[in-house]
């Protein structure tokens, strides 16, 4: 989404990511309050907040960087306000990388806790425990094994390990296929699938009865598509697939659906469910239906506004949002961010390791006094940007995404809600809603 040219200048952007693993937790509400107070004290006005929906979120940071670039090309660069350095990542290296990206693009970075970014990073790096460094060296060794396709740990149900590689188990792999078929093609629930397996005398690998939770674990595991994921390494086609990718994707969509009723007859489809994020506070947007004189009206509203009343964003009618998204999908790729899939995941992971080593070496030179802070920022900004590119989503096949976009544009009015929803999720990674305008991140 491109802002109108007559909109007021943005003096500050802000980034929020909830942190749960500290005592007390630093939730989003606390961060927003601290950020706004800090912005007032620094005379920055009301900042535009980019908020992750969860501690593992990353889309908001990607959009912040994108908007930071757009604003900088139009006006002077704004400041970026963050509650504290810890919000920028879970490790010292990730925090450093993100801080350097912000320092390279913003007029200045302000921490609401009062610490100067330079001193905060120096203290963080100095306090980096030796145990963490030893764990990283051991982890890198294991990641190298994973990159070679060597299996680490116990294989998932349906596979056995032969010569350090996953191979389908003749009997168990058929059971896995039965589970996916029952869930996707027959529409059975987890309890019914577990009951059927137990009734047929089929047991888990440990000889126990199947439970809904055990069935869910199987249905959630991407290893059955031939993808191996361990210690941050993602190796596609590393071993024979038991389930095709389309079936696995259909399973994940069904498991992620929000039901408005336990009754299948009362369940309504929300084609945009799981795609929308509030541009005001960063929370997910949820669908709702209400009866009007002309029939059922479908709209989407910020989850914060609906559940807690802490966001002022208004609900937007489904047809307005779909029209905006449809319009966005007709635009050229350079109009908005594109979620790019790496061409070769093992090569990309090796590249990540090389870039992280370069970043660590650069920070070490800065802490040793060889570089000034502004030199660190200028020298390492490119490394940070390359690492940031590797954070882009990688789940969907690029051809599938483009085919989905073309089908949507050609058949939109003829598609039913379920078909349109499936294609939208294949073509779009995320859509940020600000009023009646939509900023789309497309898959490619």
SULKAVEN-V240426 format. One record per pair of residues at least 12 apart in sequence whose C-alpha atoms are under 10 Angstrom apart, sorted by the first residue. I is the first residue (numbers start at 1). J is the second residue. Records with the same first field share a line. If there is no record, write none. Layout:
# SULKAVEN-V240426
I=J + J
This chain:
# SULKAVEN-V240426
1=67 + 328 + 335 + 336 + 337 + 431 + 432 + 433 + 434 + 437 + 438 + 439 + 440 + 441
2=67 + 70 + 71 + 335 + 336 + 437 + 438 + 439
3=67 + 70 + 71 + 437
5=74
9=71 + 74 + 75 + 76 + 77 + 78
10=44 + 45 + 46 + 47 + 48 + 68 + 71 + 72 + 75 + 76 + 77 + 78 + 79
11=39 + 43 + 44 + 45 + 46 + 47 + 48 + 71 + 75 + 76 + 77 + 78 + 79 + 80 + 107
12=39 + 43 + 44 + 45 + 46 + 47 + 48 + 49 + 68 + 77 + 78 + 79 + 80 + 81 + 106 + 107 + 108 + 109 + 110
13=35 + 39 + 44 + 46 + 47 + 48 + 49 + 50 + 64 + 65 + 67 + 68 + 71 + 77 + 78 + 79 + 80 + 81 + 82 + 106 + 109
14=31 + 32 + 35 + 36 + 39 + 46 + 47 + 48 + 49 + 50 + 51 + 61 + 64 + 79 + 80 + 81 + 82 + 83 + 109 + 110 + 111
15=28 + 31 + 32 + 35 + 47 + 48 + 49 + 50 + 51 + 52 + 60 + 61 + 64 + 80 + 81 + 82 + 83 + 87 + 88 + 282
16=28 + 29 + 30 + 31 + 32 + 35 + 49 + 50 + 51 + 52 + 53 + 54 + 55 + 60 + 61 + 81 + 82 + 83 + 84 + 87 + 88 + 281 + 282
17=31 + 32 + 50 + 51 + 52 + 53 + 54 + 55 + 56 + 57 + 58 + 60 + 61 + 82 + 83 + 86 + 87 + 88 + 89 + 282
18=30 + 31 + 51 + 52 + 53 + 54 + 55 + 56 + 57 + 87
19=31 + 54 + 55 + 56 + 86 + 87 + 88 + 89 + 90
20=54 + 55
21=55 + 90
26=83 + 84 + 86 + 87
27=54 + 55
28=51 + 52 + 53 + 54 + 55 + 83 + 281 + 282
29=310
30=83
31=51 + 82 + 83 + 84 + 87 + 112
32=47 + 49 + 51 + 82 + 83 + 112 + 281
33=83 + 112
34=81 + 82 + 83 + 84 + 111 + 112 + 113
35=47 + 49 + 80 + 81 + 82 + 83 + 84 + 110 + 111 + 112 + 113
36=48 + 49 + 81 + 83 + 112
37=112
38=81 + 82 + 83 + 110 + 111 + 112 + 113 + 114
39=79 + 80 + 81 + 82 + 110 + 111 + 112
41=112
42=110 + 112
44=78 + 79 + 80 + 81
47=78 + 79 + 80 + 81
48=64 + 80 + 81 + 279 + 280 + 281
49=64 + 80 + 81 + 82 + 279 + 280 + 281 + 282
50=62 + 63 + 64 + 67 + 278 + 279 + 280 + 281 + 282 + 283
51=63 + 64 + 277 + 278 + 279 + 280 + 281 + 282 + 283
52=277 + 281 + 282 + 283 + 284
53=277 + 278 + 281 + 282 + 283 + 284
54=282 + 283 + 284
55=87 + 89 + 90
56=89 + 90
58=89 + 388 + 391 + 392 + 393
59=277 + 282 + 339 + 391 + 392 + 393 + 429 + 430 + 432 + 441
60=277 + 279 + 282 + 432
61=88 + 98 + 102 + 388
62=337 + 388 + 389 + 391 + 392 + 441
63=336 + 337 + 432 + 439 + 441
64=80 + 102
65=98 + 101 + 102 + 105 + 106 + 385 + 388
66=336 + 337
68=80 + 102 + 105 + 106
69=105 + 106
71=105 + 106
72=105 + 106 + 107
76=106 + 107
77=105 + 106 + 107 + 108
78=105 + 106 + 107 + 108 + 109
79=102 + 103 + 105 + 106 + 107 + 108 + 109 + 110
80=102 + 103 + 105 + 106 + 107 + 108 + 109 + 110 + 111
81=102 + 106 + 108 + 109 + 110 + 111 + 112
82=99 + 109 + 110 + 111 + 112 + 113
83=110 + 111 + 112 + 113 + 114 + 115
84=110 + 111 + 112 + 113 + 114 + 115 + 116 + 117 + 120
85=98 + 99 + 110 + 111 + 112 + 113 + 115 + 116 + 117 + 120 + 121 + 124
86=120 + 121 + 124
91=124 + 125 + 128 + 132
92=121 + 124 + 125 + 126 + 127 + 128 + 129 + 132 + 360
93=121 + 124 + 125 + 128 + 356 + 357 + 359 + 360 + 363
94=356 + 359 + 384 + 387
95=121 + 124 + 125
96=117 + 118 + 120 + 121 + 122 + 124 + 125 + 359 + 360 + 363 + 377 + 384
97=356 + 359 + 360 + 363 + 377 + 380 + 381 + 383 + 384 + 385 + 387 + 388
98=381 + 384 + 385 + 387 + 388
99=117 + 118 + 121 + 377 + 381 + 384
100=117 + 118 + 121 + 373 + 374 + 376 + 377 + 378 + 379 + 380 + 381 + 382 + 383 + 384 + 385
101=377 + 378 + 380 + 381 + 382 + 383 + 384 + 385 + 388
102=377 + 381 + 384
103=117 + 118 + 374 + 377 + 378 + 381
104=374 + 376 + 377 + 378 + 379 + 380 + 381 + 382 + 384
105=377 + 381
117=373
118=373 + 374
119=373
121=363 + 367
122=363 + 364 + 366 + 367 + 373
123=367
125=360 + 363 + 364 + 367
126=364 + 367
139=231 + 232
140=231 + 353
142=230 + 231 + 233
143=230 + 231 + 232 + 233 + 234 + 349 + 350 + 353
144=233 + 346 + 349 + 350 + 353
145=164 + 233
146=228 + 229 + 230 + 231 + 232 + 233 + 234 + 235 + 238 + 346
147=228 + 229 + 230 + 233 + 234 + 235 + 238 + 345 + 346 + 347 + 349 + 350
148=165 + 235 + 238 + 346
149=164 + 165 + 166 + 228 + 233 + 234 + 235 + 236 + 237 + 238 + 239 + 346
150=163 + 164 + 165 + 166 + 228 + 238
151=163 + 164 + 165 + 166 + 228 + 229 + 230 + 238
152=164 + 165 + 229 + 230 + 231
153=230
155=167 + 223
156=168 + 205 + 217 + 218 + 221 + 223 + 224
157=169 + 172 + 173 + 175 + 176 + 204 + 205 + 217 + 218 + 221 + 223 + 224
158=170 + 171 + 172 + 173 + 174 + 175 + 176 + 177 + 205 + 218 + 223 + 224 + 242
159=171 + 172 + 173 + 176 + 223 + 224 + 239 + 240 + 241 + 242
160=172 + 173
165=238 + 239 + 240
166=223 + 226 + 228 + 238 + 239 + 240 + 241
167=239 + 240 + 241 + 242
168=224 + 239 + 240 + 241 + 242
169=242
172=202 + 203 + 204 + 205
173=224 + 241 + 242 + 243
174=242
175=197 + 202
176=215 + 218 + 219 + 224 + 242 + 243
177=219 + 224 + 242 + 243 + 244
178=193 + 197
179=193 + 194 + 196 + 197 + 215 + 216 + 218 + 219
180=193 + 215 + 218 + 219 + 243 + 247 + 248 + 250 + 251
181=243 + 247 + 251
182=196
183=219 + 247 + 250 + 251 + 254 + 255
184=247 + 248 + 249 + 250 + 251 + 252 + 253 + 254 + 255
185=247 + 250 + 251
187=254
189=212 + 215 + 216 + 255
190=210 + 211 + 212 + 213 + 214 + 215 + 216 + 219 + 255
191=210 + 211 + 212 + 213 + 215 + 216
192=211 + 212
193=210 + 211 + 212 + 215 + 216
194=209 + 210 + 211 + 212 + 213 + 214 + 215 + 216
195=209 + 210 + 211 + 212
196=210
197=209 + 210 + 211 + 215
198=210 + 211
216=255
219=248 + 251 + 252 + 255
220=248 + 249 + 251 + 252 + 255
221=248 + 252
222=236 + 241 + 243 + 245 + 248 + 249 + 252 + 395
223=235 + 236 + 237 + 238 + 239 + 240 + 241 + 242 + 243
224=239 + 240 + 241 + 242 + 243 + 244 + 245 + 248
225=237 + 238 + 239 + 240 + 241 + 242 + 243 + 244 + 245 + 246 + 247 + 248 + 249
226=238 + 239 + 240 + 241 + 242 + 243 + 244 + 245
227=239 + 240 + 241 + 245
232=349
233=345 + 346 + 348 + 349 + 350
234=344 + 345 + 346 + 348 + 349 + 394
235=344 + 345 + 346 + 347 + 348 + 349
236=344 + 345 + 346
238=346
245=395 + 396 + 397
246=396 + 400
249=395 + 396 + 422 + 425 + 426
250=422
253=274 + 421 + 422 + 425
256=273 + 274
257=269 + 270 + 273 + 274
258=270 + 273 + 274 + 286 + 287
260=287 + 288 + 289
268=287 + 288 + 289 + 298 + 417 + 418
269=287 + 298 + 416 + 417 + 418 + 421
270=286 + 287 + 288 + 289 + 298 + 299 + 300 + 318 + 417 + 418 + 420 + 421
271=287 + 318 + 322 + 416 + 417 + 418 + 419 + 420 + 421 + 422 + 423 + 424 + 425
272=285 + 286 + 287 + 299 + 300 + 318 + 321 + 322 + 325 + 417 + 420 + 421 + 422 + 424 + 425 + 430 + 431
273=285 + 286 + 287 + 300 + 421 + 424 + 425
274=286 + 287 + 421 + 425 + 429 + 430 + 431
275=421 + 424 + 425 + 428 + 429 + 430 + 431 + 432 + 440 + 441
276=300 + 301 + 302 + 321 + 429 + 430 + 431 + 432 + 433 + 438 + 439 + 440
277=300 + 301 + 302 + 303 + 430 + 431 + 432 + 433 + 434 + 438 + 439
278=300 + 301 + 302 + 303 + 304 + 305 + 311 + 313 + 314 + 315 + 431 + 432 + 433 + 434 + 435 + 438
279=302 + 313 + 431 + 432 + 433 + 434 + 435 + 437 + 438 + 439
280=302 + 311 + 312 + 313 + 314 + 432 + 433 + 434 + 435
281=302 + 303 + 304 + 305 + 310 + 311 + 312 + 313 + 434
282=302 + 303 + 304 + 311 + 432 + 433
283=301 + 302 + 303 + 304 + 305 + 311 + 432
284=300 + 301 + 302 + 303 + 304 + 432 + 433
285=299 + 300 + 301 + 302 + 303 + 304 + 305 + 306 + 315 + 316 + 432 + 433
286=299 + 300 + 301 + 302 + 303 + 304 + 306 + 315
287=299 + 300 + 301 + 302 + 303 + 315 + 316 + 317 + 318
288=300 + 301 + 306 + 315 + 317 + 318
289=317 + 318
297=317 + 318 + 319
298=315 + 316 + 317 + 318 + 319
299=315 + 316 + 317 + 318 + 319 + 320 + 321
300=314 + 315 + 316 + 317 + 318 + 321 + 433
301=313 + 314 + 315 + 316 + 317 + 318 + 433
302=314 + 315 + 316 + 433
313=433 + 434 + 435
314=434 + 435 + 436
315=433 + 435 + 436
316=433 + 434 + 435 + 436 + 437
317=436
320=436 + 437 + 438
321=431 + 433 + 435 + 436 + 437 + 438
322=412 + 424 + 438
323=436 + 438
324=433 + 436 + 437 + 438 + 439 + 440
325=424 + 428 + 431 + 437 + 438 + 439 + 440
326=405 + 408 + 409 + 412 + 424
327=409 + 438
328=431 + 437 + 438 + 439 + 440 + 441 + 442
329=405 + 406 + 408 + 409 + 427 + 428 + 440 + 441 + 442
330=405 + 406 + 409
333=441 + 442 + 444
335=439 + 440 + 441
336=439 + 440 + 441 + 442
337=429 + 430 + 439 + 440 + 441 + 442 + 443
338=392 + 393 + 428 + 429 + 430 + 440 + 441 + 442 + 443 + 444
339=389 + 391 + 392 + 393 + 394 + 395 + 396 + 398 + 427 + 428 + 429 + 430 + 441 + 442 + 443 + 444
340=389 + 390 + 391 + 392 + 393 + 394 + 395 + 396 + 397 + 398 + 441 + 442 + 443 + 444
341=389 + 390 + 391 + 392 + 393 + 394 + 395 + 396 + 397 + 398 + 443 + 444
342=389 + 390 + 391 + 392 + 393 + 394 + 395 + 398 + 444
343=394 + 398
345=390 + 394
348=387 + 390
349=390
351=386 + 387 + 390
352=383 + 386 + 387 + 388 + 389 + 390
353=387
354=383 + 387
355=380 + 382 + 383 + 384 + 386 + 387
356=383 + 384 + 387
358=380 + 383 + 384
359=376 + 379 + 380 + 381 + 382 + 383 + 384 + 387
360=380
362=375 + 376 + 377 + 379 + 380
363=376 + 377 + 380
364=376
392=429 + 443
393=429 + 443 + 444
394=429 + 443 + 444
395=426 + 429 + 443
396=425 + 426 + 427 + 429 + 443 + 444
397=426 + 427 + 443 + 444
398=426 + 427 + 443 + 444
399=427 + 443 + 444
400=423 + 426 + 427 + 443 + 444
401=423 + 424 + 425 + 426 + 427 + 428 + 429 + 442 + 443 + 444
402=423 + 426 + 427 + 428 + 442 + 443 + 444
403=423 + 426 + 427 + 444
404=420 + 422 + 423 + 424 + 425 + 426 + 427 + 428 + 443
405=423 + 424 + 425 + 426 + 427 + 428 + 442 + 443 + 444
406=423 + 427
407=420 + 423 + 424 + 427
408=420 + 421 + 423 + 424 + 427
424=442
425=442 + 443
426=442 + 443 + 444
427=441 + 442 + 443 + 444
428=440 + 441 + 442 + 443 + 444
429=441 + 442 + 443 + 444
430=442 + 443
